[in-house]
Amino acid sequence: MAEENAEPTYSSLEPTDKKKGGFTASSFIFVLLALDNMGFVANMCSLVLYFLYMMHLDLAHSANLLTNFMGSNYLLSLVGGFISDTYLSRFTTCLIFGAVEILALAMMTIQAYSKHLHPKETCLTKCVEGRIAVMLYASLCLLALGTGGVRGALPALGADQFNRKEEAKSLATFFNWLLLSTTVGSIIGVTAIVTVSTEVAWYWGFFICTAGAFIGFAVLAMGKPFYRLQIPGHSPIIRVIQVIVVAIKNRSLLQPGSSHELYEISENDPKYTEEKIAHTDQFSCLDKAAILGKDSKPQPWKVCTVTQVEEVKVLTRMLPIFFSTIIMNTCLAQLQTFSVQQGSIMDRHLGRIEVPAPSIPVIPLLFMSILIPLYEFFFIPFARKITKHPSGITQLQRVGVGLVLCAISMAVAGIVEVKRKNQANKDFTKPISLFWLSFQYAIFGIADMFTLVGLLEFFYKEAPMGMKSLSTSFTFLSLSLGYFLSSIFVDVINVVTSRITPSKQGWLHGKDLNKNNLQLFYYFLAILSCINFVNYVYWASWYKYKADEADPKLQLKVLQQTPAIHNDSSVVQESGSKTNEAAASTGENREEKVATL
């Protein structure tokens, strides 16, 4: 009976097969990423025009609908991450949410094709109502759920194919190739698919996205024999709540004079597969959750292990880093909304070819497709010789570079908008070239290359074993909050500036960019990004990387677990202390304790 009542403590990988995993397995994932992002990025860049011209929504409503959709998309990655850590394998999670994504794209194709689901051409206000609204918003909700769920599980599924100790360099390389595969797919999306959508028919563009997603998930399914699949375990959220609840219950207890007196279980138990994490001094108030009273037996919700407490500390240390990246993603939202609208009223000719405005992001994507291999094959090997770090530079240093470039990108965007607006007011028949926007896109593209991969690797490597998917989803949660914050900024700034400006009109009012002050909004974001970077430097300097190997100086009192906590093991409190060897056998080499920029 004790065996039946035992709770799983962690998700873990299946017994490693040398023939499984590695780049052979991840190649299937790269194919899916390329095909899926081909459609995702095409929609991300062109939907604002679809809302504006096909659904007859106004400028602010179109921009906010897209940013809210993107925000929901990334927010729902937490759902995929939680499910894949707790209930289903990451592979199964990807396939289930992939089916939802394909259904949503098919619905969008049907609506774009059927004239009965379009607003009337003469409609000017409140055009999206009734069955039109139901079809539009239902398809967007399902698309956000499907793509978000996949995004929450897929990066961790790919990273699982590499053993952290033996393949630390390969893990860093995987995240770079992950970005490269999404970049290649995105290039096809913002050129070919966007051209088809805007120049041929919207329904053909959505149909290509649907077909690409279907083929991509079919390829992912074909790779199952090659994957290392994790076994879902106990809910990571419950583990976090347990530590908080027990720490509150024990708040009146005296803090132990030594970490030796904190509760940890024996690594000799054959049924125990938990990754050990060495004790740290930060957030010592949480250590009270690991205090076991005299003559007390360890039971759930009465005591937590040192490892369980350290998991919560790791997540707590991540929070300031996470919050420091939200502003950058707010800036990203502008390049996918207002910058696209800018491009639509600029000279879009390249020789005899007329370039669709949503295709302008191909410029930073082309930069990235060249820079990522250069970064991987030249910069990282060179940096490794100097820093001895497997990734060349630390993940937090990489994120910091991206934040600096983000501020520069917004400043450049403001300058370019001033030039565009001056020329439009001087002679609107001779607008400046669309490729003036390439400067802000190129700079931000490089920033994204540093920040996105840096965050994914940071959250994956620092997260406890049972929280890999949920932790990598924090990267997309940051994107989500950035998009939502963009919508808030647009509305608030419009309201505030309409009250204080002489014209009594907001910076971003109406549909005519030539009559508003978009450049001031860009400058506002540039200043905010500089302030945010200073904040980030402080927290990145404060952050202590998780010790993947136990410190040999740290001696923890070892207690064997009870049946109520760990699979029918006996309870014996050992005299003396025992070195936390399990962490050393499963972790990689200890990284530096403090990240410096």
GUDOPA-244711 format. One record per residue (C-alpha): x, y, z. Coordinates in steps of 0.001 Angstrom, whole numbers, plus 500000, padded with zeros to 6 digits. Example, Ala and Ser with C-alpha at 12.3 -4.5 7.8 and 13.67 -1.06 7.14 Angstrom:
// residues 2
512300495500507800
513670498940507140
//
This chain:
// residues 597
500000500000500000
502880502324500734
504134501845497190
500789502879495764
500649506040497846
504155507163497016
504260510399495078
506694510881492204
509231513499493214
510461514649489859
510260514311486132
513342512665484723
514665511388481481
514267507801480376
517398505670480765
519906507180478345
520429505269475104
523631506260473304
521824505832470001
519195508377471023
519405512106471404
522068514438470064
521804516363466829
520235513426465005
517150513737467196
517163517532467308
517261517733463488
513568516728463437
512866519565465857
514763522038463676
512591521088460692
509416521707462694
510716525024463977
511493526209460444
508139525164458974
506058526318461938
507765529694462271
507427530190458531
503702530686459091
503875532150462584
506198535031461686
504340535708458427
501128536149460417
502901538148463092
504116540658460491
501006540873458312
497981540357460579
497903544030461487
497203544785457807
494634541964457685
492795543532460612
493144547018459155
492044546402455549
490083543133455591
488327543475458960
488091547299458775
489451547923462273
491119551275463028
494852551749463508
495029551555467318
492519548676467484
494442546699464855
497750547221466656
496289546320470051
494486543241468731
497751541922467307
499769542695470432
497070541138472643
497045538057470434
500838537792470578
500803538384474317
498229535623474837
500231533346472564
503373533648474634
501484533631477944
499912530278477078
503378528775476701
503199528403480494
500320525972479998
502385523831477658
505375524007479982
503362523026483052
501590520118481329
504807518729479854
506569518860483236
503703517276485159
501292515149483139
502507514409479606
505872514059477953
507126517089476032
506781515138472792
503101514313473412
502390517873474531
503807519247471276
501641516950469156
498408517745471032
498852521499470893
500106521192467327
496742519717466322
494986522715467919
497266525082465996
496514523375462661
492751523588463366
493028527328464087
494961528011460879
492358526077458897
489608528253460441
491492531423459458
491845530079455916
488095529455455706
487221532936456973
489646534633454584
488152532622451690
484452533011452483
483017536419451635
480115535736453995
482611535996456844
483983539383455706
482679542809456789
480940544851454102
483262546989451990
481291550111452891
481492549470456631
483466552107458561
482839551380462266
481894548312464338
482421546044461352
483403542878463222
480182541573464768
478066538410464869
479413535339463084
482326537373461710
483490538187465224
482933534613466458
485007533119463653
487786535706463926
488211535640467691
487710531864468018
490434531180465458
492791533658467121
492180532117470566
492798528585469290
495896529710467419
497267531373470551
496567528217472589
498104525863470025
501272527786469213
501719528782472868
501451525199474091
503974523984471529
506357526794472360
506226525904476043
507422522323475488
509493522280472280
512715524087473381
513021521841476443
512347518743474307
515264519723472098
517561520538475001
516737517162476594
518629515527473733
521940516662475233
523500515457478476
524409518533480492
527667517166481871
529109515506478792
527581517768476177
527665521245477678
529143522697474503
526567520893472374
523750522308474487
524932525859473799
525242524988470097
521712523554470083
520194526854471213
522087528720468486
520846526281465807
517352526529467271
517439530259466584
518944529726463127
516202527273462118
513490529696463243
515287532470461361
515393530494458109
511688529711458398
510951533334459247
512786534569456140
510551532421453952
507505533583455877
508101537345455648
508997537170451947
507079534416450138
504038533973452393
503566537668453135
503765538431449398
501138535776448667
498861537099451430
499037540788450518
499414540580446738
497480537411445781
494916536517448460
494893536274452225
493383532795452179
496295531450450111
498731532774452690
496835531137455553
496561527894453576
500343527739453101
500777528306456844
498364525447457565
500145523065455201
503563523998456599
502442523366460186
500917520000459247
504122518835457536
506245520120460424
504372518191463098
504376515072460897
508193515326460777
508320515771464560
506266512584465012
508609510664462684
511528511434464985
510063509713468052
512392506653467884
515389508983468171
514282511154471116
515255510966474745
511863511451476395
511401512634479950
509046510917482367
506530513422483812
506716513754487566
505248515622490518
503856519084489883
506625521714490144
504075524259491317
503052522029494233
506713521694495246
507071525472495311
503870525930497304
505010523289499806
508191525226500574
506325528504501055
503635526932503260
506104525009505449
508393528045505777
505415530086507019
504421527328509466
507978527215510824
508480530990510935
508667530938514745
511465528363514797
515026529494515377
517270529557512315
519815526691512492
523350527773513217
524673525548510459
523363524186507182
524383520765508560
521191520752510583
518847521125507614
516921518134506308
518129516281503230
517481512700502150
519978510003501455
521322509785497939
521848506051498484
518157505250498160
517867503318494850
514384504744494241
515549508326494616
516299510066491323
516158513694492393
518854516121491276
520581517502494367
521185521240494716
523716522542497220
522625524904499981
523026528673499492
522728531523501983
520401533773499961
516744533958501099
517608532221504362
514023532654505564
513055529806503230
515532527506504997
513007527147507818
511023524861505522
513905522354505843
513961522310509653
512946518932511078
511911519070514712
513251516738517343
511624513310517411
509649514273514301
509232512170511208
509514513798507773
506068514045506203
504615516006503279
503715519621504140
505702519364507406
509284519471506136
511001519979502786
514425518891501636
517291521326501116
517056520594497386
513365521485497330
514060524748499161
516905525581496782
514564525064493815
512406527891495114
515483530037495703
516612529476492110
513211530550490778
513195533584493083
516648534656491901
515441534398488296
512528536808488780
514469540130488590
516225538915485422
512876537919483975
511243541290484753
514229543180483313
513573541770479827
509908542798479533
510632546324478264
512711544931475396
509760542861474244
507522545923474449
509910547517471957
509706544404469759
505937544837469548
506383548256467903
508446546775465085
505601544376464322
502836546991464415
503683550651463942
506824550025461884
504820547838459497
502234550611459204
505052553094458528
506345550871455747
502931550689454096
503038554459453287
506722554603452240
508301553969448851
508334550166448692
510072549771445332
513378547974444941
514091548621441309
511032547298439508
509961545097442413
507421546389444920
508172544974448364
505218544318450720
505575546433453860
505345543415456207
508386541915454441
510765544566455778
511721542351458805
513575540136456314
516503542556456691
517331541704460337
516537538058459609
519129538017456838
521601539626459226
520855536967461817
521175534090459322
524736535273458668
525673536323462195
524502533164463998
526976530842462171
529726533455462641
528877533654466331
528912529856466660
532035529055464630
534254532071465363
533162534144468358
532340531296470766
535597529304470203
537584532536470600
535687533564473737
536030530059475224
539813530354475142
539588533517477222
536677532844479571
536801529001479725
532994529144479628
531248526489477441
529097529184475805
531918531687475362
530231534320477503
527685533829480250
523994533825479435
523431537030481418
526217538843479582
524590537834476317
521220539192477465
522871542463478542
524281543057475049
520789542612473627
519262545153476014
521797547809475008
521084547253471315
517336547447472000
517662551002473364
519726552019470332
517135550505467984
514304552576469478
516347555776469259
517111555068465599
513407554318464982
512497557764466295
515070559480464067
513860557597460979
510240558501461727
511177562197461915
512800561937458484
509812560059457027
507301562517458453
509235565603457292
509368564273453744
505678563336453799
504712566833454933
507000568377452335
505856566251449359
503669563237450134
503943562043446510
507644561324447010
507958559309450244
511316558095451470
512390554525450779
511055551677452859
514621550561453487
515233553404455910
513432551126458361
516151548522457884
518391550318460411
516060549856463363
515153546336462255
518771545278461788
519890546581465180
516952544974466947
517504541709465045
521024541474466443
519669542349469900
517135539540469615
519870537085468596
521711537778471830
518765538046474195
516433535254473052
519064532505472991
520684533835476163
517389533671478057
516426530218476746
519788528735477740
519795530602481051
516335529427482116
516956525846480961
520351525420482635
519432527158485881
516072525429486319
515707522322488511
515290519053486606
511517518903487030
510907522494485894
512785522684482589
509759523299480361
508081525670482798
511304527612483249
512060528017479534
508485529250479197
509548532271481249
511289533525478103
507958533553476301
506139534897479360
508462537904479139
507434538312475504
503799538014476516
503997540707479178
505943542888476762
503129542734474214
500459543394476839
502496546307478198
502688547687474660
498892547765474448
498728549506477840
501339552080476803
499485552872473578
496174553446475381
497610555333478357
499865557574476286
496978558393473952
494800559389476910
497499561386478734
498861563221475690
495360564085474463
494933566099477642
498272567918477697
499053568593474024
497860571873472457
496019569964469695
494180567871472319
494987564781470261
497026561801471443
500450560921470061
499007557812468363
495484558911467452
493623558018464245
494815556223461123
497109558902459648
500698558527460841
501573561901459307
499293563651461796
500462561980464999
503728561835466967
504962558261466686
508569559486466946
507915560716470506
506604557267471441
509819555715470098
511943558177472093
509921557357475211
510705553648474748
514402554408474128
514675556315477421
512745553601479242
515095550961477765
518154552821479084
516672552961482577
515769549289482309
519348548368481342
520739550048484465
518247548044486524
519274544845484704
522993545411485372
522286545615489090
520323542367489210
522655540485486868
525591541424489116
523628540250492155
522570536936490623
524330533769491807
524399530922489329
523053527624490573
525856525383491852
525589522335489630
528110520536491786
527824520446495524
530413522495497345
532674519971499113
532750522299502097
529001522053502494
528138519126504711
524453518379505078
522853516176507662
521363513267505741
518084511690506681
516544508726504947
513023509338503667
509758507917504956
507175505987502916
504941509077502950
507518511104501088
509775508891499043
508660505486497916
508508503285500995
511968504032502415
512740503734506122
513433506684508390
516803506895510049
518520510074511198
522206509629510695
524690511031513170
527278513304511671
527059514756508183
527422513469504673
528693515155501533
526101515892498873
527733513596496276
524635513029494173
524717516559492823
528330516152491782
527521512942489900
524680514492487921
525690518121487478
528127519802485172
531171521788486213
530423524583488606
529831527905486896
531007531166488366
528889532359491240
528312535916490172
527482537089486667
529425540193485675
528719542389482721
//
